[in-house]
Amino acid sequence: MTINGGISFWYATDRTAPATPPRAPLTAHATADVVIVGGGYTGLWTANYLKRSAPDLRVTVLEQKFCGYGASGRNGGWLYNGIAGRDRYARLHGPEAARRLQRAMNDTVTEVIDTAAKEGIDADIHRGGVLEVARTPAQLTRLKAFHAAEVAFGESDRELYDAAATRTRIDIADAVGSSWSPHGARIHPLKLVKGLAAACERLGVVIHESTPVTEIAPGKAVTPYGTVRAPHVLRCTEGFTAALKGHKRAWLPMNSSMIVTAPLPASAWEQLGWSDSAVLGDMAHAYMYAQRTADGRIAIGGRGVPYRFGSRTDNDGRTQPATIDSLRELLFSFFPQLTGTEITHAWSGVLGVPRDWCATVTLDRTTGLGWAGGYVGSGVATANLAARTLRDLVLEDSTELTALPWVGHRVRRWEPEPFRWLGVQALYAAYREADRRETASHRPTTTPLARLADRVSGRH
């Protein structure tokens, strides 16, 4: 029987949970030098870097449930160098600015791995790179264009494979080509977020869990239990941003769902050829992402119900049965030899999507308000770069990071309901139909339906 919800597979199988008591909530008004709203990767990395750079700084983190309740404890474990909005930043600020952003992301993968090691965080990290595969002629055309663009932005160590070479990396049904980057690693998301929280506390960061923030304003973060006043208030809430007063239409909480198999025997892994633990993605419009877990499972994800009316979020990760069935079919289409394999867990979570699909990091010096996010599913590494940038902005250090083109970027708000809900449902229906048509037609060009959806959505 598939366990549905329970936050995520990472939490459902967490053997340290009974020995880890919840952190105390805020009980009265308080003060700090920096208050951070959100106890996920962005908030915890920011707290960590601030305290390491300025040990005397009083840093408080406020988390509505517990650290890693959101995307940081539910994601697919892709630590890689992708960043949302790079192509748009190239158009706005020039290709060299975008190349600097990409180089920073390449370096961030190494920064996370090295810092986790220094902090003694064992997050099952394995650097096997990222393999992105094409399974139709249209996907292959997009893959080759994608590969060329990545090389143009400085990834000279990226490799392009034909169908035969792809099968030597992972034996994927119908694969016609792939692109591999060394700038990626498999991680255990929960182990990373738990290790980060513990590292922050060792440095003297105050973390209050079970403390929902209802409003952010210059100089304060308001909760039902008291207000924390600070010169700097940093919003690090990603897909849960819409719950804050005045932020309903800032970032859309896009839903993503995952399933995981039972541990596979060694013979199955030998048959799949998936030996280097590269994380796996594809070039479909309704794309998928997967990893080989440290305990020998396949965790695979994609879009189920893409968005809930009114920017609502899920109930502790519970996923619709139809979504579980769809992901099961996707898994078996990639790996027919696994047909019938038990699916042990399923879960969902939300990621933050800005209207122009661009990740941003910002600090308004006049108000002390700052924020980072809008990662559009690429947040495991991007959160670290955002955190180091927020640190420099708070400490008023002009660095290479504060000069990157995503700093200070502003974007318009999402449409009001019901247009927001109708638009997202229509877009993802279009993407699924576009994938179906491309599979059926075997034409080497992207279907016009997908191009139209890209223009309407603001993705390109």
C-alpha positions as CSV (number, residue, x, y, z in Angstrom):
1,M,0.0,0.0,0.0
2,T,1.3,3.4,-0.9
3,I,1.7,5.8,2.0
4,N,0.1,9.1,0.8
5,G,1.3,12.3,2.4
6,G,3.1,12.4,5.7
7,I,4.8,15.5,4.5
8,S,7.2,13.5,2.2
9,F,9.0,10.2,1.9
10,W,12.0,11.9,3.4
11,Y,10.0,12.6,6.6
12,A,8.0,9.4,6.6
13,T,11.3,7.4,6.8
14,D,13.1,9.8,9.2
15,R,14.4,7.7,12.0
16,T,15.7,10.7,14.0
17,A,12.2,12.3,14.3
18,P,11.3,10.8,17.7
19,A,14.6,12.0,19.1
20,T,14.3,15.5,17.8
21,P,11.9,17.6,19.9
22,P,10.1,20.5,18.3
23,R,11.6,23.9,18.9
24,A,9.7,26.3,21.1
25,P,7.4,28.8,19.6
26,L,7.6,32.5,20.2
27,T,5.9,33.4,23.4
28,A,6.3,37.2,23.7
29,H,7.4,40.2,21.9
30,A,11.1,40.1,21.0
31,T,13.9,42.1,19.2
32,A,16.7,41.1,16.9
33,D,19.1,42.6,14.4
34,V,17.7,40.4,11.6
35,V,14.4,38.4,11.6
36,I,14.0,35.8,9.0
37,V,10.6,34.5,8.1
38,G,10.8,30.9,6.9
39,G,12.8,28.0,8.1
40,G,13.6,26.4,4.8
41,Y,16.9,26.4,2.8
42,T,16.8,30.1,2.1
43,G,16.1,31.2,5.6
44,L,18.5,28.8,7.3
45,W,21.4,29.4,4.8
46,T,20.9,33.1,5.3
47,A,21.0,32.8,9.1
48,N,24.1,30.6,8.9
49,Y,26.1,32.9,6.6
50,L,25.1,36.0,8.6
51,K,26.2,34.5,11.9
52,R,29.4,33.2,10.4
53,S,30.3,36.6,8.9
54,A,29.0,38.7,11.9
55,P,28.9,36.5,15.0
56,D,27.6,39.4,17.2
57,L,24.5,39.8,15.0
58,R,21.3,38.7,16.7
59,V,19.4,36.6,14.2
60,T,16.0,35.1,14.7
61,V,14.2,32.6,12.4
62,L,10.4,32.3,12.5
63,E,8.9,29.1,11.0
64,Q,5.1,28.4,10.8
65,K,5.4,24.7,11.3
66,F,8.9,23.2,11.6
67,C,12.1,23.7,9.7
68,G,11.8,22.0,6.3
69,Y,8.0,21.7,6.3
70,G,7.8,23.3,2.9
71,A,9.7,22.6,-0.3
72,S,13.0,22.2,1.5
73,G,11.8,18.9,3.1
74,R,9.7,17.7,0.1
75,N,11.8,18.3,-3.1
76,G,13.4,15.8,-5.4
77,G,16.9,16.2,-4.1
78,W,18.3,17.9,-7.2
79,L,21.3,20.1,-6.2
80,Y,22.1,21.5,-9.6
81,N,23.2,24.7,-11.4
82,G,19.9,25.7,-13.0
83,I,18.4,29.1,-12.2
84,A,15.0,30.4,-13.2
85,G,15.1,33.5,-15.4
86,R,18.7,33.4,-16.7
87,D,17.6,33.9,-20.3
88,R,15.4,36.8,-19.5
89,Y,18.3,38.4,-17.5
90,A,20.5,38.0,-20.5
91,R,17.9,40.0,-22.6
92,L,17.6,42.7,-19.8
93,H,21.2,43.1,-18.8
94,G,23.3,41.5,-21.6
95,P,24.8,38.0,-22.1
96,E,27.9,38.7,-19.9
97,A,25.7,39.5,-16.9
98,A,23.8,36.2,-17.4
99,R,27.1,34.4,-17.8
100,R,28.2,35.8,-14.4
101,L,25.0,34.5,-12.9
102,Q,25.5,31.1,-14.4
103,R,29.1,30.9,-13.2
104,A,27.9,31.8,-9.7
105,M,25.4,28.9,-9.9
106,N,28.0,26.5,-11.1
107,D,30.1,27.4,-8.1
108,T,27.1,27.2,-5.8
109,V,26.9,23.4,-6.3
110,T,30.4,23.1,-5.0
111,E,29.7,25.6,-2.2
112,V,26.8,23.6,-0.8
113,I,28.7,20.3,-1.0
114,D,31.8,21.8,0.7
115,T,29.9,23.7,3.4
116,A,27.8,20.7,4.3
117,A,31.0,18.7,4.8
118,K,32.5,21.5,7.0
119,E,29.3,21.6,9.1
120,G,29.3,17.8,9.5
121,I,26.0,17.5,7.6
122,D,25.6,14.0,6.1
123,A,22.9,14.5,3.5
124,D,23.7,11.5,1.3
125,I,25.3,13.8,-1.2
126,H,26.7,12.2,-4.4
127,R,28.0,14.3,-7.2
128,G,27.0,12.3,-10.3
129,G,25.9,15.3,-12.4
130,V,22.6,16.0,-14.2
131,L,21.4,13.9,-17.2
132,E,18.6,15.5,-19.2
133,V,17.1,13.2,-21.8
134,A,15.0,13.5,-24.9
135,R,12.5,10.8,-25.9
136,T,10.9,12.3,-29.0
137,P,12.3,14.1,-32.1
138,A,10.8,17.4,-30.9
139,Q,12.4,16.9,-27.5
140,L,15.7,16.2,-29.2
141,T,15.5,19.4,-31.1
142,R,14.9,21.3,-27.9
143,L,17.7,19.3,-26.1
144,K,20.3,20.3,-28.8
145,A,19.2,24.0,-28.5
146,F,19.3,23.8,-24.7
147,H,22.8,22.2,-24.8
148,A,24.1,24.8,-27.2
149,A,22.7,27.6,-24.9
150,E,24.3,26.1,-21.8
151,V,27.7,25.9,-23.5
152,A,27.3,29.5,-24.7
153,F,26.7,30.6,-21.1
154,G,29.9,29.0,-20.0
155,E,29.3,25.3,-19.4
156,S,32.2,24.1,-21.5
157,D,32.3,20.8,-19.5
158,R,28.8,19.8,-20.6
159,E,28.5,16.7,-22.8
160,L,26.0,15.8,-25.5
161,Y,25.1,12.2,-26.1
162,D,23.3,10.3,-28.9
163,A,20.9,7.5,-28.2
164,A,23.5,4.8,-27.8
165,A,25.7,6.9,-25.5
166,T,22.6,7.8,-23.4
167,R,21.9,4.1,-22.8
168,T,25.4,3.7,-21.4
169,R,24.5,6.3,-18.7
170,I,20.9,5.1,-18.0
171,D,18.9,2.7,-20.0
172,I,15.8,4.8,-20.6
173,A,13.1,3.5,-23.0
174,D,12.8,5.5,-26.3
175,A,15.7,7.8,-25.4
176,V,17.1,9.5,-28.5
177,G,19.7,11.7,-26.9
178,S,20.7,13.5,-23.7
179,S,22.8,16.3,-22.3
180,W,25.0,15.8,-19.1
181,S,26.4,18.4,-16.8
182,P,28.8,17.7,-14.0
183,H,27.3,20.6,-12.0
184,G,24.8,18.5,-10.1
185,A,24.4,16.1,-7.2
186,R,21.9,13.9,-5.5
187,I,21.0,14.9,-1.9
188,H,18.6,13.8,0.8
189,P,16.6,17.0,1.3
190,L,15.5,16.5,4.9
191,K,19.0,15.6,6.1
192,L,20.3,18.8,4.6
193,V,17.6,21.0,6.1
194,K,17.9,19.4,9.5
195,G,21.7,19.7,9.5
196,L,21.4,23.4,8.5
197,A,19.0,24.1,11.4
198,A,21.3,22.4,13.9
199,A,24.4,24.3,12.5
200,C,22.5,27.6,12.8
201,E,21.7,26.9,16.5
202,R,25.3,26.1,17.2
203,L,26.2,29.5,15.9
204,G,23.6,31.1,18.2
205,V,20.7,31.6,15.8
206,V,17.3,31.6,17.6
207,I,14.8,29.4,15.8
208,H,11.1,29.5,16.8
209,E,8.9,26.8,15.2
210,S,5.1,26.6,15.3
211,T,5.2,30.4,14.9
212,P,3.2,31.5,11.8
213,V,4.0,35.1,10.6
214,T,0.8,36.8,9.5
215,E,2.3,40.1,8.4
216,I,5.6,41.6,7.5
217,A,6.2,45.4,7.7
218,P,9.2,47.6,8.0
219,G,10.9,46.8,11.2
220,K,8.7,44.0,12.3
221,A,7.3,40.5,11.7
222,V,3.9,39.9,13.3
223,T,2.8,36.6,14.8
224,P,-0.2,35.5,16.9
225,Y,2.2,35.2,19.9
226,G,4.1,38.4,19.6
227,T,5.9,40.7,17.3
228,V,9.6,40.5,16.6
229,R,11.1,43.9,15.8
230,A,14.4,44.2,13.8
231,P,16.0,46.7,11.4
232,H,16.1,43.9,8.8
233,V,13.1,41.7,8.0
234,L,13.8,39.0,5.4
235,R,11.0,37.1,3.7
236,C,12.1,33.5,2.8
237,T,8.8,31.8,2.4
238,E,8.9,30.7,-1.3
239,G,5.7,28.7,-2.1
240,F,3.9,29.8,1.1
241,T,4.3,33.5,0.4
242,A,0.7,34.0,-0.6
243,A,-0.4,33.3,3.1
244,L,1.2,36.6,4.2
245,K,-1.0,39.7,4.3
246,G,-0.7,41.7,1.1
247,H,1.2,39.0,-0.8
248,K,-1.7,36.9,-2.2
249,R,-0.7,37.5,-5.8
250,A,3.1,37.9,-5.4
251,W,4.2,34.4,-6.2
252,L,2.0,31.6,-7.3
253,P,2.3,28.3,-5.2
254,M,2.8,25.8,-8.0
255,N,2.1,22.2,-7.0
256,S,4.6,19.4,-7.7
257,S,4.1,15.7,-6.8
258,M,6.4,12.8,-6.2
259,I,6.4,9.0,-5.8
260,V,9.1,6.6,-4.7
261,T,9.6,2.9,-5.3
262,A,10.5,0.2,-2.9
263,P,14.3,-0.4,-2.7
264,L,15.3,-2.1,-6.0
265,P,17.6,-5.2,-6.0
266,A,21.1,-5.0,-7.4
267,S,20.0,-6.9,-10.5
268,A,17.5,-4.1,-11.3
269,W,20.2,-1.4,-11.0
270,E,22.5,-3.4,-13.2
271,Q,19.8,-3.7,-15.8
272,L,19.1,0.0,-15.7
273,G,22.8,0.9,-15.8
274,W,22.1,3.8,-13.4
275,S,25.4,3.5,-11.6
276,D,26.7,7.0,-11.1
277,S,23.6,8.4,-9.3
278,A,23.2,11.3,-11.8
279,V,19.9,13.0,-11.2
280,L,17.6,12.6,-14.2
281,G,15.3,15.0,-16.0
282,D,13.7,15.3,-19.5
283,M,12.8,17.8,-22.2
284,A,9.0,17.3,-22.1
285,H,6.8,20.4,-21.6
286,A,5.3,18.8,-18.5
287,Y,8.7,17.8,-17.4
288,M,9.8,15.1,-14.9
289,Y,12.7,14.9,-12.4
290,A,14.1,11.8,-10.6
291,Q,17.0,10.6,-8.5
292,R,18.4,7.3,-7.4
293,T,18.2,7.5,-3.6
294,A,21.0,6.4,-1.2
295,D,18.9,3.4,-0.1
296,G,18.4,2.2,-3.7
297,R,15.0,3.5,-4.7
298,I,13.8,5.7,-7.6
299,A,12.1,9.0,-6.5
300,I,10.3,10.6,-9.5
301,G,8.3,13.7,-9.7
302,G,6.2,15.9,-12.0
303,R,3.1,18.1,-12.2
304,G,-0.1,16.7,-10.9
305,V,-2.7,19.3,-9.9
306,P,-0.6,22.3,-10.8
307,Y,-2.4,24.9,-8.8
308,R,-5.2,25.1,-6.1
309,F,-7.8,27.9,-6.3
310,G,-7.0,30.9,-4.2
311,S,-3.3,30.0,-3.8
312,R,-4.1,27.3,-1.3
313,T,-1.4,24.9,-0.3
314,D,-1.8,21.1,0.3
315,N,-2.6,19.3,3.6
316,D,0.7,17.8,4.7
317,G,1.7,16.5,1.3
318,R,-1.4,14.4,0.5
319,T,-1.7,13.7,-3.2
320,Q,-4.6,12.9,-5.5
321,P,-4.8,9.2,-6.5
322,A,-5.0,10.2,-10.1
323,T,-1.6,12.0,-9.8
324,I,-0.1,9.0,-8.2
325,D,-1.3,6.8,-11.1
326,S,0.0,9.3,-13.6
327,L,3.5,9.3,-12.0
328,R,3.5,5.5,-11.8
329,E,2.8,5.4,-15.5
330,L,5.5,7.9,-16.2
331,L,8.0,5.8,-14.2
332,F,7.1,2.6,-16.1
333,S,7.3,4.4,-19.4
334,F,10.8,5.4,-18.7
335,F,11.7,2.0,-17.3
336,P,9.4,-0.7,-18.6
337,Q,11.5,-3.3,-16.9
338,L,10.3,-2.0,-13.6
339,T,6.6,-2.5,-14.4
340,G,4.8,-3.8,-11.3
341,T,7.4,-2.4,-8.9
342,E,5.8,-1.3,-5.6
343,I,5.3,2.4,-5.0
344,T,5.8,2.9,-1.3
345,H,5.2,6.7,-0.8
346,A,3.6,9.6,-2.6
347,W,3.6,13.3,-1.6
348,S,3.2,16.9,-2.9
349,G,4.5,20.3,-2.2
350,V,4.5,23.8,-3.6
351,L,7.2,25.9,-5.2
352,G,7.1,29.7,-5.8
353,V,6.5,31.0,-9.3
354,P,6.8,34.7,-10.1
355,R,4.7,36.1,-13.0
356,D,7.8,36.3,-15.2
357,W,9.3,33.0,-14.0
358,C,12.5,34.8,-12.7
359,A,14.1,34.0,-9.4
360,T,15.1,37.2,-7.4
361,V,16.9,38.4,-4.4
362,T,16.2,41.9,-3.0
363,L,16.9,44.2,0.0
364,D,15.2,47.6,0.2
365,R,17.6,49.7,2.3
366,T,15.0,52.3,3.1
367,T,12.6,49.9,4.7
368,G,15.0,47.1,5.7
369,L,12.7,44.6,4.0
370,G,14.3,41.9,1.9
371,W,13.3,38.7,0.2
372,A,14.5,35.9,-2.0
373,G,12.8,33.2,-3.9
374,G,10.6,32.5,-6.9
375,Y,12.9,29.6,-7.7
376,V,10.4,27.8,-9.9
377,G,11.6,24.3,-8.8
378,S,15.4,25.0,-8.9
379,G,15.7,26.1,-5.3
380,V,18.0,23.6,-3.7
381,A,21.1,25.3,-5.0
382,T,19.6,28.7,-5.8
383,A,18.6,29.2,-2.2
384,N,22.3,29.0,-1.2
385,L,23.3,31.7,-3.7
386,A,20.4,33.8,-2.6
387,A,21.4,33.5,1.1
388,R,25.0,34.5,0.5
389,T,23.7,37.5,-1.5
390,L,21.2,38.5,1.2
391,R,24.1,38.3,3.7
392,D,26.1,40.7,1.7
393,L,23.2,43.1,1.2
394,V,22.4,43.1,4.9
395,L,26.0,43.7,5.8
396,E,26.2,46.4,3.1
397,D,29.1,44.8,1.4
398,S,29.4,45.4,-2.4
399,T,30.5,42.1,-3.8
400,E,30.4,40.1,-7.0
401,L,27.2,38.6,-5.7
402,T,25.3,41.8,-5.1
403,A,26.2,42.9,-8.7
404,L,24.5,39.9,-10.2
405,P,21.5,40.7,-12.5
406,W,18.8,39.0,-10.4
407,V,19.5,41.4,-7.5
408,G,16.7,44.0,-7.1
409,H,14.6,42.6,-10.0
410,R,10.9,43.5,-9.7
411,V,8.0,41.7,-11.3
412,R,4.3,42.4,-11.7
413,R,1.7,40.5,-9.6
414,W,-0.3,37.5,-10.8
415,E,-3.8,38.0,-12.1
416,P,-6.7,37.9,-9.5
417,E,-8.9,34.9,-9.2
418,P,-10.6,33.2,-11.1
419,F,-8.3,34.2,-13.9
420,R,-5.2,32.9,-12.1
421,W,-6.7,29.5,-11.6
422,L,-8.2,29.3,-15.1
423,G,-5.0,30.4,-16.7
424,V,-2.8,27.9,-14.9
425,Q,-5.1,25.0,-15.5
426,A,-5.4,25.9,-19.2
427,L,-1.6,26.2,-19.6
428,Y,-0.8,22.8,-18.1
429,A,-3.5,21.2,-20.1
430,A,-1.9,22.7,-23.1
431,Y,1.5,21.4,-22.1
432,R,0.2,17.9,-21.6
433,E,-1.6,18.0,-24.9
434,A,1.6,19.3,-26.6
435,D,3.6,16.4,-25.2
436,R,1.0,14.0,-26.4
437,R,1.0,15.4,-29.9
438,E,4.8,15.4,-30.1
439,T,4.9,11.8,-29.1
440,A,2.3,10.8,-31.6
441,S,3.6,12.8,-34.6
442,H,7.4,12.1,-34.3
443,R,8.0,15.6,-35.8
444,P,11.3,17.3,-34.9
445,T,9.7,20.6,-34.1
446,T,8.0,21.9,-31.0
447,T,4.2,22.0,-31.4
448,P,2.7,25.5,-31.9
449,L,0.4,24.8,-28.9
450,A,3.4,24.7,-26.6
451,R,5.0,27.8,-28.1
452,L,1.7,29.7,-27.5
453,A,1.5,28.4,-23.9
454,D,5.1,29.6,-23.3
455,R,4.3,33.1,-24.5
456,V,1.1,33.3,-22.5
457,S,2.7,32.0,-19.3
458,G,5.7,34.3,-19.4
459,R,8.2,31.4,-19.3
460,H,10.0,32.7,-22.4
